Amino acid sequence: MLIKLAWRNIWRNRRRSLIVLTSVVVGLVAIVISDGLSNGMIGQMLFNQINLNISHIQIHKKGFNNNKTVKNFISDYKKVDEVLKDDSSIKSYSKRVFITGILSSANNSSGVNIYGIDPEQEAKVSIIKNSMIEGSYLTKNKRDIIIGKKLAEKLEVEVGDKVVAMANTLKGNIGSEVFRVVGIFKTASSEFDKTAIYIPAGTEQNMLNIGDKYYEYAIITKDYGKVDETQKYLEAKLGNSFEVLSYKDLLPMLIYQIELYKETMWILNVIIGLALIFGIINSMLMSVFERIREFGVLMSIGMKNSRIYLMIVTEAFIIGIVGTIVGIVVGLLLEIPLAHTGIDLSFFSSGLEAFGIGTVIYPVLSIGNIIMSSIFMPFVAILGALYPAYKAIKLEPIYAIYYV
Amino acid sequence: MKLLIKLAWRNIWRNKRRSLLTLAAVTFAVFMAIGMRGIQLGTYALNIKSAVELFSGYLQVQAKGYIDTPKLSLCFKEDDKLSEALNNTKGIDGYSKRVYADGLISFKENSRGVAIFGIEPQKEKKVTTFVENIDDGKFFSSDSSNEIVVGTQLLKNLDAKIGDEIVILAQGYDGSLGNQRYKIVGTVRLGVQEFNSTVVFMGLKTAQSLLAMGNNINVIAIKAKNINNLGEIEKTLSTKITDKNLAVLPWNKVNPELQQAIQLDNVSGILFLGILIVIVAFGILNTVLMSVTERFREFGVILSIGMPQRKLTYVVYLETMFLAIIGLVFGNILGYFINYYLILHPIVFGGEIKKLYELYHFLPELRSSLQVSIFINVSLSIIGISILSCLYPAYKVYKLEPLKGIRQT
């Protein structure tokens, strides 16, 4: 009965209720959209990093991640191969030789991260094969190299040109090899395009005098939500001489950023809620004072104060709920098409690329944040109604009836 | 007009509670907006100043095209004409010459790709502050000594210590490979982690001889007296430098990442303010509309006794403006205090947040600003939005027929 009464009361002054409702809707739409955008941005950063070269899980010799030197290779890689083959939660993996070094062309030189890979294996763990914009991906040829667009610009080389890679060998002298650029890639991260180069694993092993050894396993699991379990399993199987790192260990700042972001969402909600609450208090007060006479009548015929109080709070609550639902629906309607087409922010393009996001943002909804807002906003509406409702029940019935 | 103002003023205080609530909403919005803009702009200015003074300089002279493809061969000499232009341009505090190259540093079995900077330590002190950011050891004092300074993290990665001798390999100006032995005499720590693990400083002449580039340099970094008239300095300098192959670049072209990070953050900040202001606008619309419809009867009477409709809408507008302006005054005062407080006591982050800020090339510090434009822009947008949200209620009053108004209950 109370709810029905409250519902009817709301629609007695349609214009006023609609205006309050609209302000709640605007707040919610704003929250949904900004949430989707930031979520999409952070998600893309993480996704791009994982797909570029981080992968889900990496295995190294213990200590390699903190000190990526030539002597920290995995000596018993056959053991790792066997363990990985037995694990059904693993989708694919790639063995990599890794060293930092220098790449020179006739015109210029630049510090680089040299990845020695098996082209077929690597294509199964990273998007590098699909990021080629000129020439082709690595083939069987031992002297092939692929480099990023930014690096190619810096070195002023094109597909077909010769470059020289140099790095410290296991013996302590400088090893160098001549390569021919067969392809150029462009990824979402300009930093990666500036520093990463790929050559066949065998060539790099020769160059570094390390025999058939590798430095890094990059693993993609079947279910990315179960990475922690796979990590624990591998750690137990491989023992102490290896380090098994998940993307969470390898990208701690990004993971932390995602955590921090959840807290900023709270702040956003509170500020918008505060801005809304003034409007809610005001319109509830007005509607209460307009109806003082009516309340007087209700009281005189025996309606309890607590019921009147509850009725007014319910009115605000309904406005809050309806506004929230409409706001979320409108926000979603605006966002769903955007999630497919993406929002092109190429105006900031180089800024976004420098942070490895890419220039087109695809908004992603986080259900958690939407649930949070959809609980929080009606709660704000209730808060806004407390004072007006208190004003209504403080009246003397007789005085209220005579109130003009 | 005087009468109308008086009328409007009295009308506001007839329903004190409602007016105060609207006032509070406006004040809150103005306060939030000024506080947030203050923190944003203050933090940007702080970051720009520190980045510019730490390393890049306010302006740089480079060979044309060097900014897009930084390579050794895009270099130039400081001839008499150039030094005259630099010395005689108003607003320039000092300048220093630099050479940039990529190389490979090796110590025992460790090697790393590094960024080599050939600098003049004595002159650099007058332009930037990184020479003073010494973490351990000392900076070499001569341009031609055999000593180098490396990033703190780089020293750790190489497993070396101060006093150790290392070998640097780099491709020279003529394409040949240069290979030299140097002694580490100190380490520097600069804000950005990535920099700390790749940077090597050596004397300008030392670098020129390693790279076989004679007297050539890649960059002249310039310190300006004031960051606000860089455009002017850039212009004067560009006309004085007659060499067609040289370009004068302000910091935001030299360091576009910082500029873009700022733009990105700035746009999200402005969007958020927009949302806040729109919500407040709805609040204003609601109160004005309510207070107007409540008084239709009264308005009907006023109209019947001969008040022109136009003037009545003025009254409605004046009421809104009063509320907006009083709210603005309070909001501006509160905003001024919070910004002033945050300038004196900036928020300094530690721990994880600090690392996160460094990742984005930002200082882990929030500082505010008392830039006049913040107060003006916020105030103007609030006034603008009040005028807008008043349109509909005013239109209602304008269309009101006296008799209908009187009969309204």
HADDOCK unambig.tbl for C-alpha pairs under 7 A between the chains (distance, minus, plus):
assign (segid A and resid 16 and name CA) (segid B and resid 286 and name CA) 6.53 0.50 0.50
assign (segid A and resid 19 and name CA) (segid B and resid 282 and name CA) 6.72 0.50 0.50
assign (segid A and resid 19 and name CA) (segid B and resid 286 and name CA) 6.29 0.50 0.50
assign (segid A and resid 23 and name CA) (segid B and resid 279 and name CA) 5.53 0.50 0.50
assign (segid A and resid 23 and name CA) (segid B and resid 282 and name CA) 5.79 0.50 0.50
assign (segid A and resid 26 and name CA) (segid B and resid 279 and name CA) 6.99 0.50 0.50
assign (segid A and resid 27 and name CA) (segid B and resid 279 and name CA) 6.83 0.50 0.50
assign (segid A and resid 30 and name CA) (segid B and resid 275 and name CA) 6.72 0.50 0.50
assign (segid A and resid 67 and name CA) (segid B and resid 157 and name CA) 6.33 0.50 0.50
assign (segid A and resid 69 and name CA) (segid B and resid 110 and name CA) 5.95 0.50 0.50
assign (segid A and resid 100 and name CA) (segid B and resid 112 and name CA) 5.80 0.50 0.50
assign (segid A and resid 100 and name CA) (segid B and resid 113 and name CA) 6.04 0.50 0.50
assign (segid A and resid 101 and name CA) (segid B and resid 104 and name CA) 6.48 0.50 0.50
assign (segid A and resid 101 and name CA) (segid B and resid 112 and name CA) 6.17 0.50 0.50
assign (segid A and resid 101 and name CA) (segid B and resid 113 and name CA) 5.20 0.50 0.50
assign (segid A and resid 102 and name CA) (segid B and resid 103 and name CA) 6.68 0.50 0.50
assign (segid A and resid 102 and name CA) (segid B and resid 104 and name CA) 6.33 0.50 0.50
assign (segid A and resid 102 and name CA) (segid B and resid 113 and name CA) 6.09 0.50 0.50
assign (segid A and resid 106 and name CA) (segid B and resid 175 and name CA) 6.16 0.50 0.50
assign (segid A and resid 107 and name CA) (segid B and resid 175 and name CA) 6.76 0.50 0.50
assign (segid A and resid 108 and name CA) (segid B and resid 71 and name CA) 5.61 0.50 0.50
assign (segid A and resid 108 and name CA) (segid B and resid 72 and name CA) 6.73 0.50 0.50
assign (segid A and resid 109 and name CA) (segid B and resid 102 and name CA) 6.21 0.50 0.50
assign (segid A and resid 109 and name CA) (segid B and resid 171 and name CA) 6.43 0.50 0.50
assign (segid A and resid 110 and name CA) (segid B and resid 102 and name CA) 5.18 0.50 0.50
assign (segid A and resid 110 and name CA) (segid B and resid 103 and name CA) 6.97 0.50 0.50
assign (segid A and resid 111 and name CA) (segid B and resid 102 and name CA) 6.00 0.50 0.50
assign (segid A and resid 111 and name CA) (segid B and resid 103 and name CA) 6.50 0.50 0.50
assign (segid A and resid 111 and name CA) (segid B and resid 113 and name CA) 4.53 0.50 0.50
assign (segid A and resid 111 and name CA) (segid B and resid 114 and name CA) 6.22 0.50 0.50
assign (segid A and resid 112 and name CA) (segid B and resid 113 and name CA) 6.63 0.50 0.50
assign (segid A and resid 153 and name CA) (segid B and resid 69 and name CA) 6.52 0.50 0.50
assign (segid A and resid 154 and name CA) (segid B and resid 69 and name CA) 4.87 0.50 0.50
assign (segid A and resid 154 and name CA) (segid B and resid 70 and name CA) 6.48 0.50 0.50
assign (segid A and resid 168 and name CA) (segid B and resid 109 and name CA) 6.86 0.50 0.50
assign (segid A and resid 168 and name CA) (segid B and resid 110 and name CA) 6.89 0.50 0.50
assign (segid A and resid 168 and name CA) (segid B and resid 111 and name CA) 5.65 0.50 0.50
assign (segid A and resid 170 and name CA) (segid B and resid 109 and name CA) 6.65 0.50 0.50
assign (segid A and resid 172 and name CA) (segid B and resid 108 and name CA) 6.28 0.50 0.50
assign (segid A and resid 172 and name CA) (segid B and resid 109 and name CA) 4.62 0.50 0.50
assign (segid A and resid 253 and name CA) (segid B and resid 356 and name CA) 6.10 0.50 0.50
assign (segid A and resid 272 and name CA) (segid B and resid 276 and name CA) 6.67 0.50 0.50
assign (segid A and resid 275 and name CA) (segid B and resid 25 and name CA) 6.73 0.50 0.50
assign (segid A and resid 275 and name CA) (segid B and resid 276 and name CA) 6.84 0.50 0.50
assign (segid A and resid 275 and name CA) (segid B and resid 279 and name CA) 6.57 0.50 0.50
assign (segid A and resid 275 and name CA) (segid B and resid 280 and name CA) 6.45 0.50 0.50
assign (segid A and resid 276 and name CA) (segid B and resid 279 and name CA) 6.61 0.50 0.50
assign (segid A and resid 278 and name CA) (segid B and resid 21 and name CA) 6.46 0.50 0.50
assign (segid A and resid 278 and name CA) (segid B and resid 25 and name CA) 5.67 0.50 0.50
assign (segid A and resid 279 and name CA) (segid B and resid 283 and name CA) 4.70 0.50 0.50
assign (segid A and resid 282 and name CA) (segid B and resid 18 and name CA) 6.20 0.50 0.50
assign (segid A and resid 282 and name CA) (segid B and resid 21 and name CA) 6.49 0.50 0.50
assign (segid A and resid 348 and name CA) (segid B and resid 260 and name CA) 6.24 0.50 0.50
assign (segid A and resid 348 and name CA) (segid B and resid 264 and name CA) 6.86 0.50 0.50
assign (segid A and resid 351 and name CA) (segid B and resid 257 and name CA) 5.52 0.50 0.50
assign (segid A and resid 351 and name CA) (segid B and resid 260 and name CA) 4.69 0.50 0.50
assign (segid A and resid 351 and name CA) (segid B and resid 261 and name CA) 5.89 0.50 0.50
assign (segid A and resid 354 and name CA) (segid B and resid 257 and name CA) 6.90 0.50 0.50
